[in-house]
Amino acid sequence: MYLRVEKGLRPLTCEAYDSDLKTFAEFLEGRHGTLLTAAQEDVAAFLEHLREHGVDSRSSARKLSCLRGFYKWLLLDRRIHHDPTVNIESPRAWKVLPKSLAELEVEEMLERASMATSHPHANATVLRDRAILELLYACGLRVSEVTSLSTGDLALDSGHVKVRGKGDKDRIVPVGRTALESMETYLREGRPHLARISSAGKGNRARQDATRLFLSMRGMPLTRQWVWHLVKSASGAASPHRLRHSCATHMVEHGADLRSVQLLLGHADISTTQVYTHLALGRLKAVHREHHPRGRRQGSETEASPATSRGAGLRIVGRADSVGGTDKP
């Protein structure tokens, strides 16, 4: 209750924290201890235990974060008098760049989805699937954010969507032109057929489900697992999370600043977005050479033209003006 109501964490995060606490409790049992009697040595030994068993530093850091939050709550509730996580150094997490698809791979996947909708016998689900793929890439949304969208969250006239992310924090995300077109087609020609099935149900739950933006063939809200399967079927190398990283990667490669990417993806901390920093180094070097008085050799005639350095960025402005992006990456 504390995590959901006061901290505003999502159900899946709460489940992960519950699992982490149970893992630590089992470890303490082997040392004849409990969660309430744990000492700093127990926490340090737990982290060493995780390292010896091949748990990566990122996962260990998350477990330590869970323990810190748990013991902070116990202190506030006056159930303990000392926090055993004090002065415990967090495992150094490698800043690994998330895997992303090449622009050509994304282009081919979205083109196949577009061609399927142009078939004379294209049905509501084909229109829906294309809209989901376009939205995932254009806006860099998490799969849980896509499945929780309602029709009232989408503002076609102003070209944006209201997204509820981690911690129940809302953000406004612009939607690119191509994604908007696919959404308009789905809402006009696809969703009404799926909504009629949903409206045939009875009760408040059925009426609430009918407001969801993306519906199944039975008129029910789509699940995260179903969307994952959809993306995987569209491209074996893709996944919803990889499309999200592809969105951010392609934006940075085409000149977007990290602050804009952070706001788009809904990262609470800029340090999360900084894994994309090295992608921008090439562009920074080009800008330095072009604009700094000592950035290029005197009399050099081989400097890149502004048109060349900006060309790729202009391409991304159609499919995802939302992403700083493009009609087609």
C-alpha positions as CSV (number, residue, x, y, z in Angstrom):
1,M,0.0,0.0,0.0
2,Y,2.8,2.4,0.9
3,L,4.6,1.8,-2.5
4,R,1.4,2.1,-4.5
5,V,-0.3,5.1,-2.7
6,E,2.5,7.2,-1.3
7,K,5.4,6.4,-3.6
8,G,3.1,6.0,-6.7
9,L,4.9,3.0,-8.0
10,R,3.4,0.8,-10.8
11,P,2.1,-2.7,-9.9
12,L,5.0,-4.4,-11.8
13,T,7.5,-2.4,-9.8
14,C,5.8,-3.3,-6.6
15,E,5.9,-7.0,-7.6
16,A,9.7,-6.7,-8.3
17,Y,10.3,-5.1,-4.9
18,D,8.3,-7.8,-3.2
19,S,10.4,-10.4,-4.9
20,D,13.6,-8.7,-3.9
21,L,12.6,-8.5,-0.2
22,K,11.7,-12.2,-0.3
23,T,15.1,-13.0,-1.7
24,F,16.9,-11.0,1.0
25,A,14.7,-12.6,3.7
26,E,15.7,-16.1,2.5
27,F,19.3,-15.1,2.5
28,L,18.9,-13.8,6.1
29,E,17.4,-17.1,7.2
30,G,20.6,-18.8,6.3
31,R,22.4,-16.4,8.6
32,H,19.8,-17.0,11.3
33,G,18.5,-13.4,11.0
34,T,15.3,-11.6,10.0
35,L,14.4,-8.5,8.1
36,L,13.9,-6.6,11.3
37,T,17.2,-7.7,12.9
38,A,19.4,-7.3,9.7
39,A,22.7,-5.4,10.2
40,Q,25.0,-3.6,7.8
41,E,27.2,-6.7,7.6
42,D,24.2,-8.7,6.4
43,V,23.4,-6.3,3.6
44,A,27.1,-6.2,2.5
45,A,27.2,-10.0,2.5
46,F,24.0,-10.2,0.5
47,L,25.4,-8.0,-2.2
48,E,28.6,-10.1,-2.3
49,H,26.4,-13.2,-2.5
50,L,24.6,-11.8,-5.5
51,R,28.0,-10.9,-7.2
52,E,29.3,-14.4,-6.6
53,H,26.2,-15.9,-8.2
54,G,26.5,-13.9,-11.4
55,V,23.8,-11.3,-10.7
56,D,24.7,-8.2,-12.8
57,S,25.5,-4.9,-11.1
58,R,22.3,-3.3,-12.4
59,S,20.1,-5.9,-10.8
60,S,22.1,-5.7,-7.6
61,A,21.7,-2.0,-7.5
62,R,18.0,-2.3,-7.9
63,K,17.8,-4.8,-5.0
64,L,19.8,-2.4,-2.8
65,S,17.5,0.4,-3.8
66,C,14.5,-1.7,-2.7
67,L,16.2,-2.5,0.7
68,R,16.9,1.2,1.2
69,G,13.3,2.1,0.6
70,F,12.1,-0.7,2.9
71,Y,14.3,0.2,5.8
72,K,13.6,3.9,5.4
73,W,9.9,3.0,5.8
74,L,10.6,0.9,8.9
75,L,12.5,3.8,10.4
76,L,9.6,6.2,9.7
77,D,7.2,3.6,11.3
78,R,9.6,3.3,14.3
79,R,9.9,-0.4,13.9
80,I,13.7,-0.3,13.8
81,H,16.2,2.2,15.2
82,H,19.1,1.8,12.7
83,D,19.1,1.6,8.9
84,P,21.4,-1.3,7.9
85,T,21.8,0.1,4.4
86,V,23.6,3.2,5.6
87,N,27.1,3.6,4.1
88,I,26.5,0.6,1.8
89,E,28.0,1.6,-1.6
90,S,25.8,0.9,-4.6
91,P,27.2,-1.6,-7.1
92,R,28.6,0.3,-10.0
93,A,26.2,-0.2,-12.9
94,W,27.7,-0.4,-16.3
95,K,26.2,2.3,-18.6
96,V,25.5,0.0,-21.4
97,L,23.8,1.5,-24.5
98,P,20.5,-0.3,-25.0
99,K,20.3,-2.3,-28.2
100,S,18.4,-0.6,-31.0
101,L,17.4,-1.4,-34.5
102,A,19.0,0.2,-37.5
103,E,16.9,2.9,-39.2
104,L,16.5,0.7,-42.3
105,E,15.2,-2.2,-40.2
106,V,12.6,0.0,-38.6
107,E,11.7,1.4,-42.0
108,E,11.2,-2.0,-43.5
109,M,9.0,-3.2,-40.6
110,L,6.8,-0.1,-40.8
111,E,6.5,-0.3,-44.6
112,R,5.3,-3.9,-44.3
113,A,2.7,-2.9,-41.8
114,S,1.6,0.0,-44.1
115,M,1.4,-2.3,-47.1
116,A,-0.9,-4.7,-45.2
117,T,-3.3,-1.8,-44.5
118,S,-3.5,-1.0,-48.2
119,H,-4.9,-4.4,-49.0
120,P,-8.5,-4.3,-50.2
121,H,-9.5,-6.7,-47.5
122,A,-7.6,-5.1,-44.7
123,N,-9.6,-5.5,-41.4
124,A,-9.8,-3.6,-38.2
125,T,-7.0,-5.5,-36.5
126,V,-4.5,-4.7,-39.3
127,L,-5.2,-1.0,-39.0
128,R,-4.8,-1.3,-35.2
129,D,-1.5,-3.2,-35.5
130,R,0.0,-0.6,-37.8
131,A,-1.1,2.3,-35.5
132,I,0.5,0.5,-32.5
133,L,3.9,0.0,-34.3
134,E,3.9,3.6,-35.5
135,L,3.1,4.9,-32.1
136,L,5.7,2.8,-30.3
137,Y,8.5,4.1,-32.6
138,A,7.3,7.7,-33.1
139,C,6.8,8.4,-29.4
140,G,9.2,6.0,-27.7
141,L,6.4,4.7,-25.4
142,R,6.7,1.8,-23.0
143,V,4.5,-1.1,-23.7
144,S,2.5,-0.6,-20.5
145,E,1.9,3.0,-21.6
146,V,0.5,1.9,-24.9
147,T,-1.9,-0.6,-23.4
148,S,-3.2,1.8,-20.8
149,L,-4.1,4.6,-23.3
150,S,-7.7,5.7,-23.6
151,T,-9.4,7.4,-26.5
152,G,-9.5,10.6,-24.4
153,D,-5.7,10.6,-24.1
154,L,-5.2,11.2,-27.9
155,A,-5.5,14.8,-29.2
156,L,-5.4,14.4,-33.0
157,D,-6.0,18.1,-33.7
158,S,-3.0,19.3,-31.7
159,G,-0.9,16.2,-32.5
160,H,-0.1,14.8,-29.1
161,V,-1.0,12.1,-26.7
162,K,-1.1,12.2,-22.9
163,V,0.8,9.3,-21.4
164,R,0.8,8.0,-17.8
165,G,4.3,6.7,-17.1
166,K,6.2,5.3,-14.1
167,G,5.1,6.7,-10.7
168,D,1.8,7.6,-12.2
169,K,3.4,10.7,-13.7
170,D,1.6,12.2,-16.8
171,R,3.5,13.7,-19.7
172,I,2.5,15.1,-23.0
173,V,4.2,13.5,-26.0
174,P,4.0,14.9,-29.5
175,V,3.0,12.4,-32.3
176,G,4.7,12.5,-35.7
177,R,2.8,13.0,-38.9
178,T,2.9,9.4,-40.2
179,A,1.9,8.0,-36.8
180,L,-1.0,10.5,-36.6
181,E,-2.2,9.4,-40.0
182,S,-2.2,5.8,-39.0
183,M,-4.1,6.6,-35.8
184,E,-6.7,8.6,-37.7
185,T,-7.3,5.7,-40.1
186,Y,-7.6,3.2,-37.2
187,L,-10.0,5.5,-35.2
188,R,-12.1,6.1,-38.3
189,E,-12.2,2.6,-40.0
190,G,-10.9,0.1,-37.5
191,R,-11.7,0.8,-33.9
192,P,-15.5,1.3,-34.3
193,H,-15.8,-2.4,-35.3
194,L,-13.9,-3.5,-32.2
195,A,-15.7,-1.1,-30.0
196,R,-19.1,-2.5,-31.1
197,I,-18.0,-5.9,-29.8
198,S,-16.9,-4.4,-26.5
199,S,-20.2,-2.4,-26.1
200,A,-22.1,-5.6,-26.4
201,G,-20.8,-6.5,-22.9
202,K,-22.7,-5.6,-19.8
203,G,-21.6,-3.8,-16.6
204,N,-19.3,-1.0,-15.6
205,R,-16.1,-3.0,-16.4
206,A,-17.3,-3.5,-20.0
207,R,-18.0,0.2,-20.4
208,Q,-14.6,1.1,-18.9
209,D,-12.8,-1.3,-21.2
210,A,-14.6,0.3,-24.2
211,T,-12.8,3.5,-23.6
212,R,-9.3,2.0,-24.2
213,L,-7.7,3.1,-27.3
214,F,-6.5,-0.3,-28.6
215,L,-8.9,-3.2,-28.4
216,S,-8.7,-6.9,-29.2
217,M,-10.9,-8.8,-31.6
218,R,-13.2,-9.5,-28.6
219,G,-13.4,-5.8,-27.7
220,M,-11.1,-6.2,-24.7
221,P,-8.0,-4.1,-23.8
222,L,-4.8,-5.5,-25.2
223,T,-2.3,-7.0,-22.8
224,R,1.5,-6.2,-22.6
225,Q,2.2,-9.8,-23.7
226,W,0.0,-9.4,-26.8
227,V,1.7,-6.2,-27.9
228,W,5.1,-7.9,-27.4
229,H,4.0,-10.7,-29.6
230,L,2.7,-8.2,-32.2
231,V,6.1,-6.4,-32.4
232,K,8.0,-9.7,-32.5
233,S,5.8,-10.9,-35.4
234,A,6.4,-7.7,-37.3
235,S,10.2,-8.2,-36.9
236,G,12.1,-11.0,-35.3
237,A,14.8,-8.6,-34.2
238,A,12.4,-6.1,-32.6
239,S,10.5,-5.8,-29.3
240,P,8.5,-2.9,-27.8
241,H,11.4,-1.9,-25.6
242,R,13.9,-2.0,-28.5
243,L,11.6,0.2,-30.5
244,R,11.7,2.7,-27.6
245,H,15.5,2.7,-27.6
246,S,15.5,2.9,-31.4
247,C,13.4,6.1,-31.1
248,A,15.9,7.7,-28.7
249,T,19.0,6.5,-30.5
250,H,17.8,7.8,-33.9
251,M,16.8,11.1,-32.4
252,V,20.3,11.6,-30.8
253,E,22.0,10.5,-34.0
254,H,20.1,13.2,-35.9
255,G,20.9,16.0,-33.5
256,A,18.3,15.9,-30.6
257,D,19.6,17.1,-27.3
258,L,19.5,14.8,-24.3
259,R,17.0,17.0,-22.3
260,S,14.4,16.7,-25.1
261,V,14.9,12.9,-25.3
262,Q,14.6,12.7,-21.5
263,L,11.2,14.5,-21.6
264,L,10.0,12.4,-24.5
265,L,10.8,9.1,-22.9
266,G,9.7,10.1,-19.4
267,H,13.0,9.5,-17.6
268,A,12.9,10.8,-14.1
269,D,16.7,11.3,-14.0
270,I,18.8,12.7,-16.8
271,S,21.5,10.1,-15.9
272,T,19.2,7.4,-17.4
273,T,19.2,9.3,-20.7
274,Q,23.0,9.8,-20.6
275,V,23.6,6.3,-21.9
276,Y,22.9,7.8,-25.4
277,T,25.6,10.5,-24.9
278,H,28.3,9.0,-27.0
279,L,25.9,8.9,-30.0
280,A,26.0,12.7,-30.0
281,L,29.8,13.0,-30.0
282,G,30.2,12.8,-33.8
283,R,27.7,15.6,-34.3
284,L,29.4,17.7,-31.6
285,K,32.7,17.3,-33.3
286,A,31.2,18.5,-36.6
287,V,29.6,21.5,-35.0
288,H,32.9,22.3,-33.2
289,R,34.9,22.1,-36.5
290,E,32.3,24.3,-38.3
291,H,31.8,27.0,-35.7
292,H,34.9,27.3,-33.5
293,P,37.6,29.7,-34.7
294,R,40.3,27.0,-34.2
295,G,38.1,24.1,-34.8
296,R,39.3,23.5,-38.4
297,R,42.5,23.9,-40.2
298,Q,43.1,27.3,-41.9
299,G,42.1,27.3,-45.6
300,S,40.5,23.9,-45.4
301,E,38.0,23.4,-48.2
302,T,36.9,19.9,-47.1
303,E,34.6,20.9,-44.2
304,A,31.1,19.4,-44.2
305,S,28.4,21.6,-45.6
306,P,25.5,22.6,-43.3
307,A,23.2,20.8,-45.7
308,T,25.1,17.6,-45.3
309,S,25.3,17.7,-41.5
310,R,21.6,18.5,-41.2
311,G,20.2,16.3,-43.9
312,A,19.7,13.2,-41.7
313,G,18.0,15.3,-39.1
314,L,15.5,16.7,-41.7
315,R,14.6,13.1,-42.7
316,I,13.5,12.2,-39.2
317,V,11.0,15.1,-39.0
318,G,8.1,13.3,-40.6
319,R,7.4,10.0,-39.0
320,A,8.3,11.5,-35.7
321,D,8.1,15.2,-35.6
322,S,7.3,14.0,-32.2
323,V,10.7,12.6,-31.9
324,G,12.6,15.4,-33.5
325,G,12.1,12.9,-36.0
326,T,10.8,12.0,-39.4
327,D,8.3,10.8,-41.8
328,K,10.6,7.9,-42.5
329,P,13.8,7.5,-40.7
